[in-house]
Amino acid sequence: MSALTVFLDAPHALKGSVVPLEVLDLQSGHTFHTLAHCGMVTTVDVKEDPLYVRAKLVDGQVLTAFADVHDNAHVILKPHSTAFEDEQQSMDNAATNSSACPALEDEVAALYGGSWARLWRLSANQRSWTSVPFEPIALELRAGALQWGVAEAGGCALQVGGDRIAHRCILLPPTDQVTITLTYTGEDELGFNAGYVLQAHSGDERAEALLAYNAAGQLTAAQIIADHYDALAESMLHDKVSSQIGAIVGGYHLLRSRALGQTYEWPKNLADWFPQLPDAAVVRIGQLLQASEPDQEEVRVRICQALAVGLPSYSDGLRWLYRATELLLAVNPGSKDVAAAYKYLRPYVNAADWDAVLTTFRGEPNGPTVEQQTGPPGVIEGTQEAAPFVLLNGP
């Protein structure tokens, strides 16, 4: 056996974030799968055969490389786009040699000119949101991205905007501390992201690995890979007491895989034990809807349970919750509470970015919209006062 060292060079990705890595032995056809960390080194024991290595990042980039292993070898996985590399080099030069290249430094700063963030919490009635002060942790403008931390904000909505940044909100996962990354990509400026991608990551490595796998999709048809992640998800759902976020992510994965035989009664326990988490109730809803004869009354109760404490943090959860209201209304159009839930969810569904891992929508929490808005934050509805916000990077 030999050692293959893989360095995952993904400048636009969060350093340390986990992605699935595949190493294909081109001679035997065997595929080895493991987890790699962006900006870090991963070592894999392999045979001395020609290899094909690839990883797919959460933002859709596929990084590939070939390796001919004799004794030990190493490969660097990085974006292959010359334009991307040229842009990244310009940003790196601006960050490290600003005195020699002030124009480039100005160009990098202009990408985030007037950028701001607001933190929103649900008010006491659980149906309206209030903007509250917060302090970003370790706010940093690094090559290509703004990055900062937010503490004690699980279940809150974080809104961002700027001179060039379309206003949008992301629902933060139920964990103590979250790392936020706002990345300029310059891609699809007419699409939802309008050239900027907003992401939030928890510190739960297993949950992040599973989310990365689901976002990237299965890279090959090897069933062993899918089985590995199904088993990981089952373990996470079982360990719901030690990690609620892991249980929720594991539950959504098993629903996506339609692996009902591996869910048991755990989603019901998750919903019963953690009623303060909307996603806990929604995982149970997904399990019920995939049954041969769904318990419509429990589905109705779980819909009310979820919305009594907020919106699901994950896009899968918003999808399952909305689907449940549609299905119940189709068989019982006179249900007032389900009709009210459907009406409440519809604007968020229309404004949502369905490619995002976490629930993300345009506008602000009390006013999701399909319109693309840029510029400074607006005022509080019915007043002339601006709600609390943090200026991330001035013009």
C-alpha positions in Angstrom: 0.0 0.0 0.0 1.0 3.6 -0.6 -0.2 6.9 0.7 -1.9 9.4 -1.5 -2.0 13.0 0.0 -4.8 15.2 -1.3 -4.9 18.9 -0.7 -8.3 20.5 -1.3 -7.6 24.0 -2.6 -11.0 25.7 -2.8 -10.5 29.4 -2.2 -14.2 30.2 -2.3 -15.2 27.5 0.2 -15.1 27.8 4.0 -11.8 26.6 5.3 -12.3 23.3 7.2 -15.7 22.6 5.7 -16.3 19.0 4.9 -17.0 17.5 1.5 -17.1 13.9 0.2 -14.0 12.8 -1.6 -13.8 9.9 -4.0 -10.7 8.1 -5.2 -11.3 5.7 -8.1 -8.7 3.0 -8.9 -8.6 3.0 -12.7 -7.1 -0.5 -12.8 -9.4 -2.4 -10.5 -12.5 -0.1 -10.7 -12.7 0.1 -6.9 -13.9 3.4 -5.5 -12.6 4.5 -2.1 -14.7 7.2 -0.3 -13.7 9.4 2.6 -14.2 13.0 3.8 -11.9 15.9 3.0 -11.6 19.4 4.5 -11.4 22.4 2.3 -8.0 24.1 2.6 -6.5 21.1 4.4 -4.6 17.9 3.7 -6.3 14.4 3.6 -4.2 11.2 3.4 -5.6 8.0 1.8 -4.1 4.6 1.7 -4.2 3.3 -1.8 -2.6 0.7 -4.1 0.1 1.7 -6.6 -2.3 2.0 -9.5 -3.4 5.0 -11.6 -6.1 6.9 -9.7 -8.8 9.5 -10.5 -9.6 11.8 -7.6 -12.6 14.1 -7.4 -14.7 16.1 -5.0 -17.8 18.2 -5.6 -18.2 21.3 -3.4 -21.5 22.6 -2.0 -21.6 25.4 -4.6 -21.5 22.8 -7.4 -17.8 23.0 -8.4 -16.3 19.7 -9.3 -12.6 19.4 -8.5 -10.7 16.5 -10.2 -7.2 15.3 -10.6 -5.3 12.2 -11.9 -2.5 10.5 -9.9 -0.1 7.8 -10.8 1.0 6.4 -7.5 4.5 5.0 -7.0 5.5 4.8 -3.3 3.8 8.0 -2.1 2.2 10.7 -4.2 0.2 13.9 -3.7 -2.4 15.8 -5.7 -4.0 19.2 -5.4 -7.7 19.6 -6.1 -8.5 23.1 -7.2 -10.8 24.9 -9.6 -9.8 24.4 -13.2 -11.3 27.7 -14.6 -8.5 30.1 -15.7 -10.9 33.0 -15.2 -11.6 31.9 -11.6 -7.9 31.5 -10.9 -7.0 34.8 -12.4 -9.8 36.5 -10.3 -8.6 34.7 -7.2 -5.0 35.7 -7.8 -6.0 39.4 -8.2 -7.9 39.2 -4.9 -5.0 37.5 -3.1 -2.6 40.2 -4.4 -4.9 42.9 -3.2 -5.1 41.4 0.2 -1.4 40.8 0.7 0.1 43.7 -1.3 -2.3 46.5 -0.9 0.3 49.3 -0.8 1.6 48.2 -4.2 -1.8 47.7 -5.8 -4.3 50.1 -4.2 -6.6 49.9 -7.2 -7.0 46.1 -6.7 -7.6 46.6 -3.0 -10.4 49.1 -3.9 -11.8 46.6 -6.4 -12.0 43.9 -3.7 -13.6 46.3 -1.2 -16.1 47.5 -3.8 -17.5 43.9 -4.1 -18.8 44.3 -0.5 -19.4 48.1 -0.5 -22.2 49.0 1.8 -22.8 45.4 2.9 -24.8 44.9 6.0 -26.4 42.2 8.2 -29.4 42.1 10.5 -30.4 39.4 12.9 -34.1 38.6 13.4 -35.8 36.7 16.2 -39.4 35.6 16.4 -41.6 37.7 18.6 -43.7 36.4 21.4 -46.6 35.6 19.1 -44.3 33.4 17.0 -45.7 34.8 13.7 -43.7 38.1 13.4 -40.0 38.8 13.4 -38.1 41.5 15.4 -34.7 42.8 14.4 -32.3 42.6 17.4 -28.7 43.9 17.9 -25.8 41.5 17.5 -22.0 41.6 17.2 -20.3 39.6 14.4 -17.5 37.4 15.7 -14.1 37.6 14.0 -15.4 39.5 11.0 -12.9 39.1 8.2 -12.6 40.1 4.5 -10.5 37.4 3.0 -9.9 36.6 -0.6 -13.3 36.5 -2.3 -15.5 36.3 0.8 -16.7 38.0 3.9 -16.8 35.7 6.9 -17.9 36.0 10.5 -19.5 34.1 13.3 -22.8 34.5 15.1 -23.4 33.2 18.6 -26.6 32.1 20.4 -28.6 32.6 17.2 -30.0 29.1 16.5 -33.4 29.4 14.8 -32.9 33.1 14.0 -33.0 34.6 10.6 -29.9 36.4 9.3 -30.6 39.0 6.6 -27.8 40.5 4.4 -27.8 43.1 1.6 -25.5 45.8 0.1 -24.9 48.1 -2.8 -24.6 45.1 -5.1 -25.9 42.4 -2.8 -29.5 41.3 -3.2 -31.4 41.4 0.1 -32.0 37.8 1.4 -32.5 35.9 4.6 -31.0 32.6 5.8 -32.5 30.6 8.7 -29.7 29.7 11.0 -29.4 26.1 12.3 -30.3 25.2 15.9 -26.8 25.3 17.3 -24.9 27.7 19.7 -22.5 29.2 17.1 -22.7 29.5 13.4 -20.1 30.6 10.8 -21.5 32.8 8.0 -19.8 33.2 4.6 -20.9 35.7 2.0 -19.0 34.9 -1.2 -18.8 36.9 -4.4 -19.0 34.5 -7.4 -19.9 36.8 -10.2 -22.1 34.0 -11.6 -25.7 34.2 -12.7 -26.3 37.8 -11.7 -29.9 37.6 -12.9 -30.5 34.5 -10.8 -31.5 34.2 -7.1 -28.0 34.8 -5.8 -27.3 37.7 -8.1 -23.5 37.0 -8.0 -23.3 36.4 -4.2 -23.7 33.2 -2.3 -24.7 33.2 1.4 -24.0 30.1 3.5 -24.1 29.2 7.2 -22.2 26.3 8.8 -22.5 24.7 12.2 -19.7 23.1 14.2 -21.3 19.6 13.9 -18.8 17.8 11.6 -21.0 14.8 10.9 -24.0 17.0 10.1 -21.9 19.2 7.8 -20.4 16.1 6.0 -23.9 14.7 5.4 -25.2 18.1 4.1 -22.2 18.3 1.8 -22.9 14.9 0.5 -26.5 15.7 -0.2 -25.7 19.0 -1.8 -23.0 17.5 -4.0 -25.1 14.5 -4.9 -23.7 11.0 -5.3 -20.6 11.4 -7.4 -20.6 7.8 -8.7 -23.1 4.9 -8.9 -21.2 3.0 -6.2 -23.8 1.7 -3.8 -21.3 1.4 -1.0 -21.1 5.2 -0.8 -24.8 5.6 -0.4 -24.9 2.8 2.2 -22.2 4.6 4.1 -24.1 7.8 4.3 -27.4 6.1 5.1 -25.7 4.4 8.0 -24.2 7.7 9.2 -27.7 9.3 9.0 -29.2 6.5 11.0 -26.6 6.9 13.7 -27.2 10.6 13.8 -30.9 10.3 14.1 -30.5 7.7 16.9 -28.2 10.1 18.8 -30.8 12.9 18.9 -30.2 13.6 22.6 -26.5 14.4 22.1 -27.0 16.4 18.9 -30.4 17.6 17.8 -28.9 19.3 14.7 -27.3 15.9 13.7 -30.6 14.1 14.3 -32.5 16.6 12.1 -29.9 16.4 9.3 -29.8 12.6 9.5 -33.6 12.5 9.4 -33.8 14.6 6.3 -31.2 12.5 4.6 -33.1 9.3 5.3 -36.3 10.9 4.0 -34.5 11.9 0.9 -33.1 8.4 0.5 -36.6 6.9 1.2 -34.9 4.7 3.8 -38.0 4.4 6.0 -36.8 1.1 7.4 -33.9 2.9 9.1 -36.0 5.6 10.8 -38.0 3.5 13.2 -39.8 5.5 15.9 -37.0 8.0 16.2 -38.6 10.9 14.2 -41.7 10.7 16.5 -39.4 10.8 19.6 -37.5 13.7 18.0 -40.7 15.7 17.5 -42.0 14.9 21.0 -38.8 15.5 22.9 -37.8 18.8 21.1 -41.0 20.7 20.4 -39.1 24.0 20.3 -37.4 22.9 17.0 -39.7 23.3 13.9 -37.5 20.8 12.0 -38.0 18.1 14.6 -41.8 18.1 13.8 -41.1 18.3 10.1 -38.9 15.2 10.1 -41.8 13.4 11.6 -44.2 14.9 9.0 -41.9 13.5 6.2 -41.9 10.1 7.8 -45.7 10.1 8.0 -46.2 11.3 4.4 -44.1 8.4 3.1 -46.2 5.8 4.9 -48.6 3.7 2.9 -51.5 5.2 4.8 -50.5 8.5 6.4 -52.1 9.5 9.7 -53.7 12.7 8.5 -54.6 13.9 11.9 -51.1 13.6 13.2 -49.8 15.4 10.1 -52.1 18.3 10.9 -51.0 18.4 14.5 -47.3 18.3 13.5 -47.9 21.2 11.0 -49.3 23.3 13.8 -46.5 22.2 16.1 -43.8 23.3 13.7 -45.3 26.7 12.8 -46.0 27.4 16.5 -42.3 27.8 17.0 -41.1 29.2 13.6 -39.9 28.1 10.2 -37.8 25.0 9.4 -34.1 25.9 9.2 -33.5 23.6 6.3 -34.9 23.8 2.7 -35.9 20.1 2.9 -38.0 21.0 5.9 -39.7 23.9 4.2 -40.4 21.6 1.2 -41.9 18.9 3.4 -44.0 21.3 5.5 -45.5 23.0 2.4 -46.1 19.7 0.7 -48.0 18.5 3.8 -50.3 21.5 3.8 -51.0 21.0 0.1 -51.9 17.3 0.5 -54.1 17.9 3.5 -56.0 20.7 1.9 -56.6 18.5 -1.2 -58.5 16.0 0.9 -60.0 18.4 3.5 -60.3 21.9 2.0 -62.3 23.0 5.0 -59.5 22.7 7.5 -59.0 26.2 8.8 -55.7 25.7 10.6 -54.1 23.9 7.6 -55.4 26.6 5.2 -53.9 29.3 7.5 -50.6 27.4 7.5 -50.6 27.1 3.7 -51.3 30.9 3.3 -48.5 31.7 5.8 -46.0 29.5 4.0 -46.8 30.4 0.4 -44.8 33.7 0.3 -41.7 32.0 1.8 -42.0 29.2 -0.7 -42.3 31.6 -3.6 -39.3 33.6 -2.5 -37.1 30.6 -1.6 -33.8 29.5 -3.1 -34.5 25.8 -3.5 -30.8 25.1 -4.3 -29.7 26.2 -0.8 -29.2 23.8 2.0 -30.6 26.1 4.7 -33.9 27.9 4.2 -33.1 31.0 2.2 -35.4 33.5 0.7 -35.4 37.0 -0.8 -36.5 40.0 1.2 -36.8 40.1 5.0 -38.5 37.7 7.4 -41.8 39.7 7.7 -41.8 40.4 3.9 -40.4 37.6 1.7 -40.5 38.7 -2.0 -39.7 37.5 -5.4 -38.2 40.9 -6.3 -34.5 41.5 -6.3 -33.7 44.4 -3.9 -30.3 45.9 -3.3 -29.0 48.9 -1.3 -29.3 49.9 2.4 -31.6 48.2 4.8 -35.2 49.5 4.9 -37.0 51.1 7.9 -39.3 49.3 10.3 -42.7 48.9 8.9 -45.0 51.8 9.9 -42.1 54.0 11.2 -39.3 56.0 9.9 -36.6 54.2 12.0 -34.1 51.7 10.7 -34.1 48.3 12.5 -30.7 47.4 14.1 -28.1 46.3 11.6 -24.4 45.9 11.4 -22.3 47.5 8.6 -20.0 44.7 7.4 -17.9 46.6 4.9 -18.3 50.3 4.1 -18.1 51.8 0.6 
